[in-house]
Amino acid sequence: MLKEFKEFAMRGNVLDMAVGIIIGAAFGKIITSFVEDVMMPPLGRLIGHVDFSNMFISLNGQHYDSIEAAKKAGAALSYGVFLNTIINFLIIAFAVFLLVRMVNRWTTKPAAPAPPTTKDCPQCAMSIPIQAKRCGHCTAQLA
């Protein structure tokens, strides 16, 4: 069983997938930092000094000064963090789309199939050259 697992784990596809997952996780952290630290502060400032990470609804009707206090009381519906997560997802999905599109352009497209050089004789069904006027196997006259 250990030998089979080793063979499975050493296949190219599994190793490629593992590398892709690790790089994808690191890429996700970079995008998260970009959204939270670079993109959202100016966006919040443009729409009136709003900090999306502190946007929440108090579920019990009481006022809380911060989302941490509301979470401690178990009465926070933090939709601001959800908005950040949606923006993260959209940016990551778009970046992955661009990456896949670029890789697809790099890969060579399969060449068009070569035109056929032979055809089948209608009388004996043997393969003969396309330009043949007579079958070399059964000597039938070809049209």
C-alpha positions as CSV (number, residue, x, y, z in Angstrom):
1,M,0.0,0.0,0.0
2,L,2.9,2.4,0.8
3,K,4.5,1.6,-2.5
4,E,1.2,2.4,-4.4
5,F,0.9,5.7,-2.5
6,K,4.4,6.6,-3.4
7,E,3.7,5.9,-7.1
8,F,0.6,7.9,-6.9
9,A,2.3,10.9,-5.2
10,M,5.2,10.9,-7.6
11,R,3.1,11.2,-10.7
12,G,3.5,14.4,-12.5
13,N,-0.1,15.5,-12.2
14,V,-0.2,15.2,-8.4
15,L,3.0,17.2,-8.0
16,D,1.8,19.8,-10.5
17,M,-1.5,20.1,-8.6
18,A,0.4,20.4,-5.2
19,V,2.6,23.2,-6.6
20,G,-0.5,24.9,-8.0
21,I,-2.3,24.8,-4.7
22,I,0.7,26.2,-2.8
23,I,1.2,29.0,-5.3
24,G,-2.5,29.7,-5.4
25,A,-2.7,30.1,-1.6
26,A,0.3,32.5,-1.7
27,F,-1.3,34.4,-4.5
28,G,-4.6,34.6,-2.5
29,K,-2.7,36.2,0.4
30,I,-1.2,38.7,-1.9
31,I,-4.5,39.7,-3.4
32,T,-6.1,39.8,0.1
33,S,-3.4,42.2,1.3
34,F,-3.8,44.3,-1.9
35,V,-7.6,44.6,-1.3
36,E,-7.5,45.3,2.4
37,D,-4.3,47.4,2.6
38,V,-4.2,49.2,-0.8
39,M,-7.6,49.2,-2.5
40,M,-10.2,49.5,0.3
41,P,-8.7,52.5,2.3
42,P,-8.9,54.9,-0.7
43,L,-12.3,53.5,-1.7
44,G,-13.5,54.0,1.8
45,R,-12.2,57.5,1.8
46,L,-13.9,58.3,-1.5
47,I,-17.3,57.3,-0.2
48,G,-17.0,59.2,3.0
49,H,-14.3,57.8,5.3
50,V,-15.9,54.4,5.6
51,D,-13.9,51.5,7.0
52,F,-15.5,48.4,5.5
53,S,-13.9,46.0,8.0
54,N,-15.8,47.7,10.8
55,M,-19.2,47.7,9.1
56,F,-21.6,45.5,11.0
57,I,-25.2,45.2,12.1
58,S,-26.0,44.7,15.8
59,L,-28.4,41.7,16.0
60,N,-29.7,42.5,19.5
61,G,-30.5,46.2,18.9
62,Q,-27.8,47.6,21.2
63,H,-25.1,49.9,20.1
64,Y,-21.4,48.7,20.1
65,D,-18.4,50.9,19.5
66,S,-16.5,48.3,17.6
67,I,-17.1,45.0,15.8
68,E,-14.9,43.2,18.4
69,A,-17.3,44.3,21.2
70,A,-20.3,43.2,19.2
71,K,-18.7,39.8,18.4
72,K,-17.9,39.3,22.1
73,A,-21.6,39.9,22.9
74,G,-22.5,37.5,20.0
75,A,-24.5,40.1,18.3
76,A,-22.6,41.0,15.1
77,L,-23.5,40.5,11.5
78,S,-20.3,41.8,9.9
79,Y,-21.2,42.6,6.3
80,G,-18.2,44.8,5.8
81,V,-15.8,41.8,6.0
82,F,-18.1,40.0,3.7
83,L,-17.8,42.8,1.1
84,N,-14.0,42.7,1.4
85,T,-14.2,38.9,0.8
86,I,-16.4,39.3,-2.3
87,I,-14.0,41.9,-3.7
88,N,-11.0,39.6,-2.9
89,F,-12.8,36.8,-4.8
90,L,-13.6,38.9,-7.8
91,I,-10.0,40.2,-8.1
92,I,-8.5,36.7,-7.7
93,A,-11.0,35.2,-10.2
94,F,-10.1,37.9,-12.7
95,A,-6.4,37.5,-12.2
96,V,-6.6,33.7,-12.6
97,F,-8.7,34.2,-15.8
98,L,-6.0,36.5,-17.2
99,L,-3.3,34.0,-16.2
100,V,-5.1,31.0,-17.9
101,R,-5.8,33.1,-20.9
102,M,-2.1,34.0,-21.2
103,V,-1.0,30.4,-20.7
104,N,-3.4,29.3,-23.4
105,R,-1.9,31.7,-25.8
106,W,1.6,30.3,-25.1
107,T,0.6,26.7,-25.7
108,T,0.9,25.5,-29.3
109,K,-2.3,24.7,-31.1
110,P,-2.5,21.3,-32.7
111,A,-1.7,21.5,-36.4
112,A,-4.5,20.9,-38.8
113,P,-4.7,17.3,-40.0
114,A,-2.8,16.7,-43.2
115,P,-5.0,16.1,-46.2
116,P,-5.6,12.4,-47.0
117,T,-3.2,10.8,-49.4
118,T,-5.1,7.6,-49.9
119,K,-8.7,6.5,-50.5
120,D,-10.5,3.1,-50.5
121,C,-11.2,1.3,-53.7
122,P,-15.0,1.0,-54.1
123,Q,-14.7,-2.5,-55.5
124,C,-12.3,-4.3,-53.1
125,A,-12.1,-1.7,-50.2
126,M,-8.2,-1.7,-50.3
127,S,-6.3,1.5,-49.7
128,I,-5.0,3.2,-52.9
129,P,-3.4,6.6,-53.7
130,I,-5.9,9.4,-54.3
131,Q,-4.5,10.1,-57.8
132,A,-4.9,6.4,-58.9
133,K,-7.1,5.8,-62.0
134,R,-7.1,2.0,-61.5
135,C,-6.9,-0.1,-58.4
136,G,-3.6,-1.9,-58.0
137,H,-5.2,-4.7,-56.1
138,C,-8.3,-5.6,-58.1
139,T,-7.5,-3.6,-61.3
140,A,-11.0,-1.9,-61.2
141,Q,-11.3,1.2,-63.2
142,L,-11.8,4.3,-60.9
143,A,-13.8,7.3,-61.7
